[in-house]
């Protein structure tokens, strides 16, 4: 796994977990998401940094909101404020 982006590995693990929870093969997910099965495999292994388009395709394939592909372990205790957002560089 040398050189692979940690975020890509985490995202791939989430995709695999959602797929297995549905008892789907990679081929089934690929069909539902209109992706190539090899690409799904590469996503799950963390070998791909996916685009927004691919994230949308996966959400459509799973029949879930995009947010479900990005679970938050500890949600913030309060919503973001204008002050929080002003510190983000443009």
N, CA, C and O atoms as a CHARMM CRD file, in Angstrom:
* protein
*
  360
    1    1 UNK  N      0.81900  -1.19200   0.00000 PROA 1      0.00000
    2    1 UNK  CA     0.00000   0.00000   0.00000 PROA 1      0.00000
    3    1 UNK  C      0.86100   1.25300   0.00000 PROA 1      0.00000
    4    1 UNK  O      0.34700   2.35900   0.16400 PROA 1      0.00000
    5    2 UNK  N      2.12200   1.09500  -0.17600 PROA 2      0.00000
    6    2 UNK  CA     3.03900   2.22400  -0.15200 PROA 2      0.00000
    7    2 UNK  C      2.64600   3.26900  -1.18700 PROA 2      0.00000
    8    2 UNK  O      2.39400   2.94600  -2.34700 PROA 2      0.00000
    9    3 UNK  N      2.59700   4.52800  -0.75100 PROA 3      0.00000
   10    3 UNK  CA     2.32400   5.62000  -1.66600 PROA 3      0.00000
   11    3 UNK  C      0.84800   5.90200  -1.89000 PROA 3      0.00000
   12    3 UNK  O      0.50400   6.89900  -2.52400 PROA 3      0.00000
   13    4 UNK  N     -0.03100   5.04400  -1.38300 PROA 4      0.00000
   14    4 UNK  CA    -1.45600   5.28700  -1.59500 PROA 4      0.00000
   15    4 UNK  C     -1.94100   6.33800  -0.62500 PROA 4      0.00000
   16    4 UNK  O     -1.50200   6.39500   0.52400 PROA 4      0.00000
   17    5 UNK  N     -2.83700   7.15800  -1.09000 PROA 5      0.00000
   18    5 UNK  CA    -3.41500   8.23100  -0.28900 PROA 5      0.00000
   19    5 UNK  C     -4.27000   7.63800   0.83900 PROA 5      0.00000
   20    5 UNK  O     -5.17300   6.84700   0.56600 PROA 5      0.00000
   21    6 UNK  N     -4.00600   8.00500   2.10000 PROA 6      0.00000
   22    6 UNK  CA    -4.81500   7.46100   3.20300 PROA 6      0.00000
   23    6 UNK  C     -6.30900   7.74200   3.03400 PROA 6      0.00000
   24    6 UNK  O     -7.13500   6.89100   3.36400 PROA 6      0.00000
   25    7 UNK  N     -6.66200   8.91400   2.53000 PROA 7      0.00000
   26    7 UNK  CA    -8.07500   9.23200   2.31500 PROA 7      0.00000
   27    7 UNK  C     -8.71600   8.30700   1.29900 PROA 7      0.00000
   28    7 UNK  O     -9.87900   7.93000   1.44600 PROA 7      0.00000
   29    8 UNK  N     -7.97300   7.94100   0.27500 PROA 8      0.00000
   30    8 UNK  CA    -8.50100   7.01800  -0.74000 PROA 8      0.00000
   31    8 UNK  C     -8.71200   5.64000  -0.13500 PROA 8      0.00000
   32    8 UNK  O     -9.68600   4.96300  -0.46700 PROA 8      0.00000
   33    9 UNK  N     -7.81600   5.21500   0.74500 PROA 9      0.00000
   34    9 UNK  CA    -7.99900   3.91500   1.41300 PROA 9      0.00000
   35    9 UNK  C     -9.21900   3.92800   2.32400 PROA 9      0.00000
   36    9 UNK  O     -9.99000   2.96900   2.35600 PROA 9      0.00000
   37   10 UNK  N     -9.39100   5.04300   3.07900 PROA 10     0.00000
   38   10 UNK  CA   -10.56400   5.13600   3.96800 PROA 10     0.00000
   39   10 UNK  C    -11.85100   5.12200   3.15100 PROA 10     0.00000
   40   10 UNK  O    -12.80100   4.41700   3.49000 PROA 10     0.00000
   41   11 UNK  N    -11.87800   5.90600   2.07000 PROA 11     0.00000
   42   11 UNK  CA   -13.07900   5.94900   1.24200 PROA 11     0.00000
   43   11 UNK  C    -13.35400   4.56900   0.64900 PROA 11     0.00000
   44   11 UNK  O    -14.50100   4.12400   0.61800 PROA 11     0.00000
   45   12 UNK  N    -12.32500   3.90100   0.18600 PROA 12     0.00000
   46   12 UNK  CA   -12.49200   2.55600  -0.36300 PROA 12     0.00000
   47   12 UNK  C    -13.05400   1.58400   0.65400 PROA 12     0.00000
   48   12 UNK  O    -13.88200   0.73700   0.31800 PROA 12     0.00000
   49   13 UNK  N    -12.61000   1.70000   1.89400 PROA 13     0.00000
   50   13 UNK  CA   -13.12400   0.82800   2.96000 PROA 13     0.00000
   51   13 UNK  C    -14.60300   1.09300   3.21100 PROA 13     0.00000
   52   13 UNK  O    -15.36200   0.16400   3.48700 PROA 13     0.00000
   53   14 UNK  N    -15.01300   2.34500   3.11700 PROA 14     0.00000
   54   14 UNK  CA   -16.42800   2.69300   3.29100 PROA 14     0.00000
   55   14 UNK  C    -17.25000   2.09600   2.16200 PROA 14     0.00000
   56   14 UNK  O    -18.31000   1.51800   2.39900 PROA 14     0.00000
   57   15 UNK  N    -16.76200   2.23500   0.93200 PROA 15     0.00000
   58   15 UNK  CA   -17.47700   1.67700  -0.22600 PROA 15     0.00000
   59   15 UNK  C    -17.60600   0.16500  -0.06800 PROA 15     0.00000
   60   15 UNK  O    -18.68400  -0.39100  -0.28000 PROA 15     0.00000
   61   16 UNK  N    -16.52400  -0.49700   0.30000 PROA 16     0.00000
   62   16 UNK  CA   -16.56400  -1.95200   0.48700 PROA 16     0.00000
   63   16 UNK  C    -17.56500  -2.32700   1.57500 PROA 16     0.00000
   64   16 UNK  O    -18.34200  -3.26700   1.40900 PROA 16     0.00000
   65   17 UNK  N    -17.55000  -1.60000   2.67900 PROA 17     0.00000
   66   17 UNK  CA   -18.46300  -1.88700   3.78700 PROA 17     0.00000
   67   17 UNK  C    -19.91800  -1.74600   3.35500 PROA 17     0.00000
   68   17 UNK  O    -20.74500  -2.60300   3.66900 PROA 17     0.00000
   69   18 UNK  N    -20.23100  -0.67900   2.64100 PROA 18     0.00000
   70   18 UNK  CA   -21.60900  -0.48900   2.15900 PROA 18     0.00000
   71   18 UNK  C    -22.01000  -1.59000   1.18000 PROA 18     0.00000
   72   18 UNK  O    -23.14100  -2.07500   1.20900 PROA 18     0.00000
   73   19 UNK  N    -21.07800  -1.97800   0.31900 PROA 19     0.00000
   74   19 UNK  CA   -21.37400  -3.03000  -0.66000 PROA 19     0.00000
   75   19 UNK  C    -21.62200  -4.36100   0.03300 PROA 19     0.00000
   76   19 UNK  O    -22.58700  -5.06000  -0.27700 PROA 19     0.00000
   77   20 UNK  N    -20.75300  -4.70500   0.96500 PROA 20     0.00000
   78   20 UNK  CA   -20.90600  -5.98900   1.66700 PROA 20     0.00000
   79   20 UNK  C    -22.15800  -6.01400   2.53400 PROA 20     0.00000
   80   20 UNK  O    -22.77900  -7.06600   2.68700 PROA 20     0.00000
   81   21 UNK  N    -22.53900  -4.87400   3.10300 PROA 21     0.00000
   82   21 UNK  CA   -23.76400  -4.80300   3.90500 PROA 21     0.00000
   83   21 UNK  C    -24.99100  -5.13000   3.06100 PROA 21     0.00000
   84   21 UNK  O    -26.01500  -5.57400   3.58000 PROA 21     0.00000
   85   22 UNK  N    -24.87600  -4.90600   1.75500 PROA 22     0.00000
   86   22 UNK  CA   -25.98200  -5.20700   0.84500 PROA 22     0.00000
   87   22 UNK  C    -25.83100  -6.58600   0.19200 PROA 22     0.00000
   88   22 UNK  O    -26.66300  -6.99500  -0.61800 PROA 22     0.00000
   89   23 UNK  N    -24.76400  -7.28900   0.55500 PROA 23     0.00000
   90   23 UNK  CA   -24.45900  -8.59900  -0.02800 PROA 23     0.00000
   91   23 UNK  C    -24.31900  -8.53300  -1.54800 PROA 23     0.00000
   92   23 UNK  O    -24.77100  -9.42700  -2.26400 PROA 23     0.00000
   93   24 UNK  N    -23.68900  -7.46400  -2.02900 PROA 24     0.00000
   94   24 UNK  CA   -23.46900  -7.28300  -3.46900 PROA 24     0.00000
   95   24 UNK  C    -22.03700  -7.66000  -3.82300 PROA 24     0.00000
   96   24 UNK  O    -21.12200  -7.53000  -3.01100 PROA 24     0.00000
   97   25 UNK  N    -21.86900  -8.12700  -5.04200 PROA 25     0.00000
   98   25 UNK  CA   -20.52700  -8.31100  -5.58300 PROA 25     0.00000
   99   25 UNK  C    -20.04000  -6.97100  -6.13300 PROA 25     0.00000
  100   25 UNK  O    -20.82700  -6.04000  -6.30000 PROA 25     0.00000
  101   26 UNK  N    -18.75700  -6.88200  -6.40900 PROA 26     0.00000
  102   26 UNK  CA   -18.23800  -5.67000  -7.04100 PROA 26     0.00000
  103   26 UNK  C    -18.88500  -5.46800  -8.41000 PROA 26     0.00000
  104   26 UNK  O    -19.12000  -4.33500  -8.82900 PROA 26     0.00000
  105   27 UNK  N    -19.16700  -6.54800  -9.09100 PROA 27     0.00000
  106   27 UNK  CA   -19.80700  -6.46700 -10.40300 PROA 27     0.00000
  107   27 UNK  C    -21.21500  -5.88100 -10.29200 PROA 27     0.00000
  108   27 UNK  O    -21.63000  -5.08300 -11.13200 PROA 27     0.00000
  109   28 UNK  N    -21.94500  -6.28400  -9.25000 PROA 28     0.00000
  110   28 UNK  CA   -23.29400  -5.73400  -9.05900 PROA 28     0.00000
  111   28 UNK  C    -23.23200  -4.23900  -8.77400 PROA 28     0.00000
  112   28 UNK  O    -23.98400  -3.46800  -9.37100 PROA 28     0.00000
  113   29 UNK  N    -22.34600  -3.81700  -7.86800 PROA 29     0.00000
  114   29 UNK  CA   -22.21700  -2.39900  -7.58800 PROA 29     0.00000
  115   29 UNK  C    -21.82500  -1.64200  -8.84900 PROA 29     0.00000
  116   29 UNK  O    -22.37000  -0.57300  -9.12600 PROA 29     0.00000
  117   30 UNK  N    -20.89800  -2.17900  -9.60500 PROA 30     0.00000
  118   30 UNK  CA   -20.47000  -1.52300 -10.84100 PROA 30     0.00000
  119   30 UNK  C    -21.64800  -1.34100 -11.79200 PROA 30     0.00000
  120   30 UNK  O    -21.79000  -0.28700 -12.41200 PROA 30     0.00000
  121   31 UNK  N    -22.48000  -2.35200 -11.90800 PROA 31     0.00000
  122   31 UNK  CA   -23.65200  -2.24800 -12.78500 PROA 31     0.00000
  123   31 UNK  C    -24.61700  -1.18700 -12.27600 PROA 31     0.00000
  124   31 UNK  O    -25.08600  -0.35900 -13.05700 PROA 31     0.00000
  125   32 UNK  N    -24.92300  -1.19400 -10.98400 PROA 32     0.00000
  126   32 UNK  CA   -25.86600  -0.23200 -10.41600 PROA 32     0.00000
  127   32 UNK  C    -25.34600   1.20000 -10.50300 PROA 32     0.00000
  128   32 UNK  O    -26.12400   2.14200 -10.65400 PROA 32     0.00000
  129   33 UNK  N    -24.01500   1.36000 -10.40600 PROA 33     0.00000
  130   33 UNK  CA   -23.41200   2.69100 -10.41100 PROA 33     0.00000
  131   33 UNK  C    -22.92200   3.10700 -11.79600 PROA 33     0.00000
  132   33 UNK  O    -22.41000   4.21300 -11.96800 PROA 33     0.00000
  133   34 UNK  N    -23.07700   2.23100 -12.77600 PROA 34     0.00000
  134   34 UNK  CA   -22.61000   2.50700 -14.14600 PROA 34     0.00000
  135   34 UNK  C    -21.10200   2.78800 -14.16400 PROA 34     0.00000
  136   34 UNK  O    -20.63700   3.75100 -14.77300 PROA 34     0.00000
  137   35 UNK  N    -20.36300   1.92300 -13.48100 PROA 35     0.00000
  138   35 UNK  CA   -18.90700   1.99500 -13.44300 PROA 35     0.00000
  139   35 UNK  C    -18.34200   0.64800 -13.88400 PROA 35     0.00000
  140   35 UNK  O    -19.05800  -0.35300 -13.90100 PROA 35     0.00000
  141   36 UNK  N    -17.06900   0.62400 -14.23800 PROA 36     0.00000
  142   36 UNK  CA   -16.43200  -0.63800 -14.62400 PROA 36     0.00000
  143   36 UNK  C    -16.07700  -1.41600 -13.35400 PROA 36     0.00000
  144   36 UNK  O    -15.63000  -0.81600 -12.37600 PROA 36     0.00000
  145   37 UNK  N    -16.26500  -2.73200 -13.35100 PROA 37     0.00000
  146   37 UNK  CA   -15.95200  -3.52200 -12.14900 PROA 37     0.00000
  147   37 UNK  C    -14.50400  -3.36200 -11.67900 PROA 37     0.00000
  148   37 UNK  O    -14.24700  -3.34800 -10.47500 PROA 37     0.00000
  149   38 UNK  N    -13.56600  -3.24400 -12.60500 PROA 38     0.00000
  150   38 UNK  CA   -12.16800  -3.04600 -12.21600 PROA 38     0.00000
  151   38 UNK  C    -11.99100  -1.71800 -11.49400 PROA 38     0.00000
  152   38 UNK  O    -11.19400  -1.61700 -10.56100 PROA 38     0.00000
  153   39 UNK  N    -12.73000  -0.70200 -11.92200 PROA 39     0.00000
  154   39 UNK  CA   -12.64900   0.60200 -11.26700 PROA 39     0.00000
  155   39 UNK  C    -13.19400   0.51200  -9.84800 PROA 39     0.00000
  156   39 UNK  O    -12.62100   1.09600  -8.92800 PROA 39     0.00000
  157   40 UNK  N    -14.28800  -0.20800  -9.66100 PROA 40     0.00000
  158   40 UNK  CA   -14.84300  -0.41000  -8.31800 PROA 40     0.00000
  159   40 UNK  C    -13.80900  -1.11500  -7.44000 PROA 40     0.00000
  160   40 UNK  O    -13.61500  -0.72800  -6.28800 PROA 40     0.00000
  161   41 UNK  N    -13.15600  -2.12800  -7.95900 PROA 41     0.00000
  162   41 UNK  CA   -12.12700  -2.83800  -7.21400 PROA 41     0.00000
  163   41 UNK  C    -10.99500  -1.89000  -6.81800 PROA 41     0.00000
  164   41 UNK  O    -10.52700  -1.91500  -5.67900 PROA 41     0.00000
  165   42 UNK  N    -10.56200  -1.06400  -7.75500 PROA 42     0.00000
  166   42 UNK  CA    -9.48400  -0.11300  -7.46400 PROA 42     0.00000
  167   42 UNK  C     -9.89700   0.92900  -6.42700 PROA 42     0.00000
  168   42 UNK  O     -9.08000   1.34500  -5.60600 PROA 42     0.00000
  169   43 UNK  N    -11.15600   1.34900  -6.45900 PROA 43     0.00000
  170   43 UNK  CA   -11.65700   2.27700  -5.43900 PROA 43     0.00000
  171   43 UNK  C    -11.57900   1.61200  -4.07100 PROA 43     0.00000
  172   43 UNK  O    -11.05600   2.19500  -3.12100 PROA 43     0.00000
  173   44 UNK  N    -12.10200   0.39000  -3.97200 PROA 44     0.00000
  174   44 UNK  CA   -12.12900  -0.31900  -2.69300 PROA 44     0.00000
  175   44 UNK  C    -10.73400  -0.57700  -2.14000 PROA 44     0.00000
  176   44 UNK  O    -10.54700  -0.62300  -0.92400 PROA 44     0.00000
  177   45 UNK  N     -9.76600  -0.74400  -3.01400 PROA 45     0.00000
  178   45 UNK  CA    -8.38300  -0.98100  -2.56900 PROA 45     0.00000
  179   45 UNK  C     -7.63500   0.31400  -2.28600 PROA 45     0.00000
  180   45 UNK  O     -6.48500   0.28500  -1.84800 PROA 45     0.00000
  181   46 UNK  N     -8.28200   1.45600  -2.53500 PROA 46     0.00000
  182   46 UNK  CA    -7.64800   2.74200  -2.27800 PROA 46     0.00000
  183   46 UNK  C     -6.67800   3.16700  -3.35600 PROA 46     0.00000
  184   46 UNK  O     -5.82000   4.01800  -3.12000 PROA 46     0.00000
  185   47 UNK  N     -6.80000   2.58600  -4.53200 PROA 47     0.00000
  186   47 UNK  CA    -5.89400   2.90200  -5.64100 PROA 47     0.00000
  187   47 UNK  C     -6.38600   4.05400  -6.50900 PROA 47     0.00000
  188   47 UNK  O     -5.70300   4.45400  -7.45100 PROA 47     0.00000
  189   48 UNK  N     -7.55500   4.58400  -6.20300 PROA 48     0.00000
  190   48 UNK  CA    -8.12300   5.66800  -7.01200 PROA 48     0.00000
  191   48 UNK  C     -8.56000   6.81400  -6.11800 PROA 48     0.00000
  192   48 UNK  O     -9.18800   6.60000  -5.08100 PROA 48     0.00000
  193   49 UNK  N     -8.22900   8.02000  -6.52000 PROA 49     0.00000
  194   49 UNK  CA    -8.79400   9.22600  -5.93400 PROA 49     0.00000
  195   49 UNK  C     -9.99600   9.56000  -6.79900 PROA 49     0.00000
  196   49 UNK  O     -9.84000   9.98900  -7.94200 PROA 49     0.00000
  197   50 UNK  N    -11.17200   9.37200  -6.27300 PROA 50     0.00000
  198   50 UNK  CA   -12.38000   9.48200  -7.08200 PROA 50     0.00000
  199   50 UNK  C    -12.80800  10.93000  -7.27000 PROA 50     0.00000
  200   50 UNK  O    -12.54100  11.79400  -6.43500 PROA 50     0.00000
  201   51 UNK  N    -13.47500  11.16700  -8.38300 PROA 51     0.00000
  202   51 UNK  CA   -14.00300  12.49400  -8.69000 PROA 51     0.00000
  203   51 UNK  C    -15.39900  12.64300  -8.09700 PROA 51     0.00000
  204   51 UNK  O    -16.00800  11.67500  -7.64300 PROA 51     0.00000
  205   52 UNK  N    -15.88300  13.86700  -8.11400 PROA 52     0.00000
  206   52 UNK  CA   -17.24900  14.12500  -7.64400 PROA 52     0.00000
  207   52 UNK  C    -18.23900  13.30200  -8.46400 PROA 52     0.00000
  208   52 UNK  O    -19.20600  12.77400  -7.91600 PROA 52     0.00000
  209   53 UNK  N    -18.00900  13.18900  -9.75600 PROA 53     0.00000
  210   53 UNK  CA   -18.89500  12.41200 -10.63900 PROA 53     0.00000
  211   53 UNK  C    -18.95900  10.96100 -10.16500 PROA 53     0.00000
  212   53 UNK  O    -20.04000  10.37700 -10.09700 PROA 53     0.00000
  213   54 UNK  N    -17.80900  10.38300  -9.83900 PROA 54     0.00000
  214   54 UNK  CA   -17.78300   8.98700  -9.39400 PROA 54     0.00000
  215   54 UNK  C    -18.49500   8.83600  -8.05200 PROA 54     0.00000
  216   54 UNK  O    -19.20800   7.85700  -7.83300 PROA 54     0.00000
  217   55 UNK  N    -18.30500   9.79500  -7.16300 PROA 55     0.00000
  218   55 UNK  CA   -18.99700   9.75400  -5.87000 PROA 55     0.00000
  219   55 UNK  C    -20.50600   9.78600  -6.09400 PROA 55     0.00000
  220   55 UNK  O    -21.24900   9.05000  -5.44400 PROA 55     0.00000
  221   56 UNK  N    -20.95700  10.63800  -7.01100 PROA 56     0.00000
  222   56 UNK  CA   -22.39500  10.68100  -7.33100 PROA 56     0.00000
  223   56 UNK  C    -22.87000   9.34900  -7.88600 PROA 56     0.00000
  224   56 UNK  O    -23.93700   8.86500  -7.50700 PROA 56     0.00000
  225   57 UNK  N    -22.08600   8.74400  -8.78700 PROA 57     0.00000
  226   57 UNK  CA   -22.46900   7.44700  -9.37200 PROA 57     0.00000
  227   57 UNK  C    -22.57800   6.38500  -8.28300 PROA 57     0.00000
  228   57 UNK  O    -23.50700   5.57700  -8.29400 PROA 57     0.00000
  229   58 UNK  N    -21.63200   6.38100  -7.34100 PROA 58     0.00000
  230   58 UNK  CA   -21.68900   5.40400  -6.25200 PROA 58     0.00000
  231   58 UNK  C    -22.92900   5.62200  -5.38200 PROA 58     0.00000
  232   58 UNK  O    -23.60500   4.65900  -5.01800 PROA 58     0.00000
  233   59 UNK  N    -23.22800   6.86500  -5.05300 PROA 59     0.00000
  234   59 UNK  CA   -24.41900   7.14900  -4.24700 PROA 59     0.00000
  235   59 UNK  C    -25.67700   6.69400  -4.97000 PROA 59     0.00000
  236   59 UNK  O    -26.57300   6.11900  -4.35100 PROA 59     0.00000
  237   60 UNK  N    -25.75600   6.94500  -6.26800 PROA 60     0.00000
  238   60 UNK  CA   -26.90800   6.48600  -7.05200 PROA 60     0.00000
  239   60 UNK  C    -26.96200   4.96200  -7.03800 PROA 60     0.00000
  240   60 UNK  O    -28.02900   4.37500  -6.85400 PROA 60     0.00000
  241   61 UNK  N    -25.81600   4.32700  -7.23000 PROA 61     0.00000
  242   61 UNK  CA   -25.77000   2.86200  -7.21700 PROA 61     0.00000
  243   61 UNK  C    -26.23100   2.28200  -5.89500 PROA 61     0.00000
  244   61 UNK  O    -26.96700   1.29600  -5.86700 PROA 61     0.00000
  245   62 UNK  N    -25.80000   2.88900  -4.80300 PROA 62     0.00000
  246   62 UNK  CA   -26.20500   2.42100  -3.47400 PROA 62     0.00000
  247   62 UNK  C    -27.61500   2.86600  -3.11200 PROA 62     0.00000
  248   62 UNK  O    -28.22100   2.31400  -2.19300 PROA 62     0.00000
  249   63 UNK  N    -28.14600   3.85600  -3.82500 PROA 63     0.00000
  250   63 UNK  CA   -29.45700   4.38500  -3.48600 PROA 63     0.00000
  251   63 UNK  C    -29.42900   5.13700  -2.16500 PROA 63     0.00000
  252   63 UNK  O    -30.35900   5.04600  -1.36400 PROA 63     0.00000
  253   64 UNK  N    -28.34700   5.88100  -1.94800 PROA 64     0.00000
  254   64 UNK  CA   -28.19300   6.59900  -0.68200 PROA 64     0.00000
  255   64 UNK  C    -27.75100   8.03300  -0.95200 PROA 64     0.00000
  256   64 UNK  O    -27.28400   8.34100  -2.04800 PROA 64     0.00000
  257   65 UNK  N    -27.89300   8.90700   0.03400 PROA 65     0.00000
  258   65 UNK  CA   -27.36100  10.26100  -0.13100 PROA 65     0.00000
  259   65 UNK  C    -25.83300  10.22200  -0.13900 PROA 65     0.00000
  260   65 UNK  O    -25.22200   9.33700   0.46000 PROA 65     0.00000
  261   66 UNK  N    -25.23200  11.18000  -0.81700 PROA 66     0.00000
  262   66 UNK  CA   -23.77000  11.25700  -0.87800 PROA 66     0.00000
  263   66 UNK  C    -23.17800  11.27600   0.53100 PROA 66     0.00000
  264   66 UNK  O    -22.12600  10.68100   0.76700 PROA 66     0.00000
  265   67 UNK  N    -23.83200  11.94000   1.45200 PROA 67     0.00000
  266   67 UNK  CA   -23.31700  12.05400   2.82500 PROA 67     0.00000
  267   67 UNK  C    -23.08300  10.68500   3.46000 PROA 67     0.00000
  268   67 UNK  O    -22.21500  10.55300   4.32300 PROA 67     0.00000
  269   68 UNK  N    -23.83200   9.67300   3.05400 PROA 68     0.00000
  270   68 UNK  CA   -23.65200   8.33700   3.63200 PROA 68     0.00000
  271   68 UNK  C    -22.28300   7.75200   3.26300 PROA 68     0.00000
  272   68 UNK  O    -21.78000   6.86200   3.95000 PROA 68     0.00000
  273   69 UNK  N    -21.69200   8.24900   2.18900 PROA 69     0.00000
  274   69 UNK  CA   -20.36900   7.78400   1.79000 PROA 69     0.00000
  275   69 UNK  C    -19.25200   8.44500   2.60800 PROA 69     0.00000
  276   69 UNK  O    -18.08400   8.07700   2.48300 PROA 69     0.00000
  277   70 UNK  N    -19.61900   9.41900   3.44100 PROA 70     0.00000
  278   70 UNK  CA   -18.66000  10.15000   4.25800 PROA 70     0.00000
  279   70 UNK  C    -19.13800  10.20400   5.70700 PROA 70     0.00000
  280   70 UNK  O    -19.47900  11.27700   6.20400 PROA 70     0.00000
  281   71 UNK  N    -19.16600   9.05400   6.39000 PROA 71     0.00000
  282   71 UNK  CA   -19.64400   9.05800   7.77600 PROA 71     0.00000
  283   71 UNK  C    -18.70900   9.88000   8.66700 PROA 71     0.00000
  284   71 UNK  O    -17.49900   9.93400   8.44400 PROA 71     0.00000
  285   72 UNK  N    -19.28800  10.50200   9.65800 PROA 72     0.00000
  286   72 UNK  CA   -18.53500  11.31400  10.61000 PROA 72     0.00000
  287   72 UNK  C    -18.54500  10.58700  11.94400 PROA 72     0.00000
  288   72 UNK  O    -19.60400  10.27900  12.49100 PROA 72     0.00000
  289   73 UNK  N    -17.35900  10.31900  12.45800 PROA 73     0.00000
  290   73 UNK  CA   -17.26500   9.58800  13.72400 PROA 73     0.00000
  291   73 UNK  C    -17.80400  10.42300  14.88200 PROA 73     0.00000
  292   73 UNK  O    -18.59300   9.93600  15.69200 PROA 73     0.00000
  293   74 UNK  N    -17.38100  11.66100  14.95400 PROA 74     0.00000
  294   74 UNK  CA   -17.82000  12.55800  16.01800 PROA 74     0.00000
  295   74 UNK  C    -18.38000  13.82200  15.38800 PROA 74     0.00000
  296   74 UNK  O    -17.61800  14.73200  15.06200 PROA 74     0.00000
  297   75 UNK  N    -19.69600  13.90300  15.20800 PROA 75     0.00000
  298   75 UNK  CA   -20.26400  15.09600  14.59000 PROA 75     0.00000
  299   75 UNK  C    -19.97700  16.32400  15.44300 PROA 75     0.00000
  300   75 UNK  O    -19.86700  16.22100  16.66500 PROA 75     0.00000
  301   76 UNK  N    -19.85800  17.48000  14.80700 PROA 76     0.00000
  302   76 UNK  CA   -19.60000  18.69600  15.58100 PROA 76     0.00000
  303   76 UNK  C    -20.73500  18.95400  16.56200 PROA 76     0.00000
  304   76 UNK  O    -21.88400  18.58600  16.32000 PROA 76     0.00000
  305   77 UNK  N    -20.39000  19.58900  17.66600 PROA 77     0.00000
  306   77 UNK  CA   -21.38600  19.85900  18.69800 PROA 77     0.00000
  307   77 UNK  C    -22.30000  21.01500  18.30400 PROA 77     0.00000
  308   77 UNK  O    -23.37000  21.19000  18.88800 PROA 77     0.00000
  309   78 UNK  N    -21.88300  21.80300  17.31900 PROA 78     0.00000
  310   78 UNK  CA   -22.70200  22.92400  16.87300 PROA 78     0.00000
  311   78 UNK  C    -22.50500  23.10700  15.37000 PROA 78     0.00000
  312   78 UNK  O    -21.48600  22.67800  14.82900 PROA 78     0.00000
  313   79 UNK  N    -23.44800  23.72500  14.69600 PROA 79     0.00000
  314   79 UNK  CA   -23.28200  23.97600  13.26500 PROA 79     0.00000
  315   79 UNK  C    -22.18000  25.00500  13.02700 PROA 79     0.00000
  316   79 UNK  O    -21.85900  25.80000  13.91100 PROA 79     0.00000
  317   80 UNK  N    -21.61000  24.98400  11.83800 PROA 80     0.00000
  318   80 UNK  CA   -20.58500  25.95800  11.47100 PROA 80     0.00000
  319   80 UNK  C    -21.19100  27.35500  11.46800 PROA 80     0.00000
  320   80 UNK  O    -22.33900  27.55000  11.06900 PROA 80     0.00000
  321   81 UNK  N    -20.40300  28.31900  11.91800 PROA 81     0.00000
  322   81 UNK  CA   -20.86100  29.70700  11.93000 PROA 81     0.00000
  323   81 UNK  C    -20.12200  30.48900  10.85100 PROA 81     0.00000
  324   81 UNK  O    -19.19600  29.97600  10.22200 PROA 81     0.00000
  325   82 UNK  N    -20.53200  31.71700  10.64500 PROA 82     0.00000
  326   82 UNK  CA   -19.84800  32.59400   9.68900 PROA 82     0.00000
  327   82 UNK  C    -18.38300  32.76000  10.07700 PROA 82     0.00000
  328   82 UNK  O    -17.51300  32.80300   9.20700 PROA 82     0.00000
  329   83 UNK  N    -18.10100  32.85400  11.39400 PROA 83     0.00000
  330   83 UNK  CA   -16.72400  33.00900  11.85700 PROA 83     0.00000
  331   83 UNK  C    -15.89100  31.79200  11.48400 PROA 83     0.00000
  332   83 UNK  O    -14.73000  31.92600  11.09900 PROA 83     0.00000
  333   84 UNK  N    -16.47800  30.60700  11.59700 PROA 84     0.00000
  334   84 UNK  CA   -15.75900  29.38900  11.22900 PROA 84     0.00000
  335   84 UNK  C    -15.40100  29.40700   9.74900 PROA 84     0.00000
  336   84 UNK  O    -14.29300  29.03500   9.36400 PROA 84     0.00000
  337   85 UNK  N    -16.33400  29.83700   8.93600 PROA 85     0.00000
  338   85 UNK  CA   -16.13900  29.82700   7.49500 PROA 85     0.00000
  339   85 UNK  C    -15.19100  30.91500   7.02700 PROA 85     0.00000
  340   85 UNK  O    -14.55100  30.76600   5.98600 PROA 85     0.00000
  341   86 UNK  N    -15.08400  32.01600   7.78100 PROA 86     0.00000
  342   86 UNK  CA   -14.20900  33.11000   7.35700 PROA 86     0.00000
  343   86 UNK  C    -12.74000  32.74100   7.43500 PROA 86     0.00000
  344   86 UNK  O    -11.90900  33.38000   6.79000 PROA 86     0.00000
  345   87 UNK  N    -12.40500  31.72300   8.21100 PROA 87     0.00000
  346   87 UNK  CA   -11.00200  31.31300   8.33800 PROA 87     0.00000
  347   87 UNK  C    -10.54700  30.38900   7.21100 PROA 87     0.00000
  348   87 UNK  O     -9.36400  30.06100   7.12400 PROA 87     0.00000
  349   88 UNK  N    -11.46200  29.97200   6.35900 PROA 88     0.00000
  350   88 UNK  CA   -11.13200  29.09200   5.24000 PROA 88     0.00000
  351   88 UNK  C    -10.58300  29.95500   4.09900 PROA 88     0.00000
  352   88 UNK  O    -11.23200  30.91600   3.68500 PROA 88     0.00000
  353   89 UNK  N     -9.38600  29.61900   3.58700 PROA 89     0.00000
  354   89 UNK  CA    -8.83000  30.41800   2.48500 PROA 89     0.00000
  355   89 UNK  C     -9.68400  30.29900   1.23200 PROA 89     0.00000
  356   89 UNK  O    -10.27000  29.25200   0.95500 PROA 89     0.00000
  357   90 UNK  N     -9.74200  31.38600   0.48700 PROA 90     0.00000
  358   90 UNK  CA   -10.54400  31.41600  -0.74300 PROA 90     0.00000
  359   90 UNK  C     -9.85900  30.68000  -1.86000 PROA 90     0.00000
  360   90 UNK  O    -10.39200  30.60400  -2.96800 PROA 90     0.00000
